Amino acid sequence: MTLYQPFLDYAIAILQERLDLQPYPIPAGFESKEGMMGKGKKAEPVVTTSHAFQSSKLRQIRAAHVQGGNSLQVLNFVIFPHPIYDLPFFGADLVTLPGGHLIALDMQPLFRDDPDYQKKYTEPILPIFYKYQQSLEWGGDFPQEAQAFFSPAFLWTRPQRTEIVQTIVFQAFCDYLQAYLDFVQVAQPVTDSQRLAEILAAQQRYLNYRAAKDPARGMFTRLYGEEWTEEYIHGFLFDLERKLALTK
Ligand SMILES: C=CC1=C(C)[C@@H](CC2=N/C(=C\c3[nH]c(/C=C4\NC(=O)C(C)=C4C=C)c(C)c3CCC(=O)O)C(CCC(=O)O)=C2C)NC1=O
């Protein structure tokens, strides 16, 4: 059982329990991909598997799971609501590299500086945030331009010990996901056309930033090549623009 498998197993079990979950099409060639990291005797196989679902209110629920031995484990799990809801994105970036663990967990707001939006989607989860923030050290600096996409309840940490990831971080992941599904349960479709346009624009801003600045681009390019990587990023991981282009 690799480090982040329990996170993925828990997420899929809860999604199946709480949502009218349907499969989401994964482009051919991206369900599972094998590659090698390192040279000669040190070369290690690295497998990236993709998982994807959808539901009546959630456009895409998807996970990229990279398993490459003890020093390379990644689970990137993001939920993208249908752009007729003002729901935030659920974003989990769980990363283990030779240099250690890096954990980013948040409900990423569409309208970060809007007090009504914060009241609706950030204040209710601050108690969960404070509970875990107490036992998880702050992760330190991260790209200035990325800060616009994180909420005040952003759990950002670099745990020293794997045991912390398996216990406290796992619990935080479970609590954040359950709280997110509580928001989904009560979310009502937006009907105001101007607000709908603002929501779509906010979703596109986020998706385009993440597709352009994906911190995993270098890793995937080294493992699987540039062509596969760009298609994986734009055709699956952050595919809103592609989907919108199809509807035009
Ligand atoms: C809005 C931006 C945004 C992020 C950057 C991530 C949150 C996040 N992820 C990070 C780092 C990070 N994230 C990943 C992995 C992934 N990050 C992704 O968006 C996807 C799809 C990944 C893989 C499947 C890896 C491999 C690293 C380490 C990169 C390295 O050190 O070589 C960082 C550290 C800073 C960085 O290296 O850029 C942050 C802040 N979530 C977000 O929502």
PDBQT file of the ligand as one rigid body, heavy atoms in Angstrom, charges set to zero:
ROOT
HETATM    1  C1  LIG A 301      -3.070  27.520  -7.819  1.00  0.00    +0.000 C 
HETATM    2  C2  LIG A 301      -1.920  26.847  -7.782  1.00  0.00    +0.000 C 
HETATM    3  C3  LIG A 301      -1.735  25.608  -7.079  1.00  0.00    +0.000 C 
HETATM    4  C4  LIG A 301      -0.545  24.949  -6.814  1.00  0.00    +0.000 C 
HETATM    5  C5  LIG A 301       0.755  25.395  -7.218  1.00  0.00    +0.000 C 
HETATM    6  C6  LIG A 301      -0.774  23.674  -6.142  1.00  0.00    +0.000 C 
HETATM    7  C7  LIG A 301      -0.174  23.536  -4.758  1.00  0.00    +0.000 C 
HETATM    8  C8  LIG A 301       1.314  23.382  -4.868  1.00  0.00    +0.000 A 
HETATM    9  N1  LIG A 301       1.931  22.301  -5.416  1.00  0.00    +0.000 NA
HETATM   10  C9  LIG A 301       3.287  22.481  -5.319  1.00  0.00    +0.000 A 
HETATM   11  C10 LIG A 301       4.313  21.621  -5.737  1.00  0.00    +0.000 C 
HETATM   12  C11 LIG A 301       4.078  20.417  -6.439  1.00  0.00    +0.000 A 
HETATM   13  N2  LIG A 301       2.891  19.908  -6.923  1.00  0.00    +0.000 N 
HETATM   14  C12 LIG A 301       3.175  18.744  -7.590  1.00  0.00    +0.000 A 
HETATM   15  C13 LIG A 301       2.248  17.895  -8.250  1.00  0.00    +0.000 C 
HETATM   16  C14 LIG A 301       1.136  18.378  -8.940  1.00  0.00    +0.000 A 
HETATM   17  N3  LIG A 301       0.599  19.658  -8.867  1.00  0.00    +0.000 N 
HETATM   18  C15 LIG A 301      -0.453  19.720  -9.748  1.00  0.00    +0.000 A 
HETATM   19  O1  LIG A 301      -1.153  20.701  -9.956  1.00  0.00    +0.000 OA
HETATM   20  C16 LIG A 301      -0.604  18.427 -10.413  1.00  0.00    +0.000 A 
HETATM   21  C17 LIG A 301      -1.670  18.159 -11.428  1.00  0.00    +0.000 C 
HETATM   22  C18 LIG A 301       0.374  17.600  -9.909  1.00  0.00    +0.000 A 
HETATM   23  C19 LIG A 301       0.685  16.209 -10.235  1.00  0.00    +0.000 C 
HETATM   24  C20 LIG A 301      -0.117  15.328 -10.642  1.00  0.00    +0.000 C 
HETATM   25  C21 LIG A 301       4.579  18.475  -7.492  1.00  0.00    +0.000 A 
HETATM   26  C22 LIG A 301       5.273  17.280  -8.091  1.00  0.00    +0.000 C 
HETATM   27  C23 LIG A 301       5.136  19.531  -6.791  1.00  0.00    +0.000 A 
HETATM   28  C24 LIG A 301       6.585  19.719  -6.412  1.00  0.00    +0.000 C 
HETATM   29  C25 LIG A 301       7.298  20.444  -7.489  1.00  0.00    +0.000 C 
HETATM   30  C26 LIG A 301       8.788  20.476  -7.188  1.00  0.00    +0.000 C 
HETATM   31  O2  LIG A 301       9.175  20.854  -6.096  1.00  0.00    +0.000 OA
HETATM   32  O3  LIG A 301       9.541  20.079  -8.080  1.00  0.00    +0.000 OA
HETATM   33  C27 LIG A 301       3.527  23.736  -4.670  1.00  0.00    +0.000 A 
HETATM   34  C28 LIG A 301       4.872  24.264  -4.299  1.00  0.00    +0.000 C 
HETATM   35  C29 LIG A 301       5.321  25.373  -5.150  1.00  0.00    +0.000 C 
HETATM   36  C30 LIG A 301       5.602  24.896  -6.510  1.00  0.00    +0.000 C 
HETATM   37  O4  LIG A 301       6.466  24.028  -6.644  1.00  0.00    +0.000 OA
HETATM   38  O5  LIG A 301       4.986  25.481  -7.412  1.00  0.00    +0.000 OA
HETATM   39  C31 LIG A 301       2.284  24.310  -4.402  1.00  0.00    +0.000 A 
HETATM   40  C32 LIG A 301       1.983  25.648  -3.790  1.00  0.00    +0.000 C 
HETATM   41  N4  LIG A 301      -2.207  23.724  -6.005  1.00  0.00    +0.000 N 
HETATM   42  C33 LIG A 301      -2.746  24.832  -6.563  1.00  0.00    +0.000 C 
HETATM   43  O6  LIG A 301      -3.903  25.105  -6.621  1.00  0.00    +0.000 OA
ENDROOT
TORSDOF 0
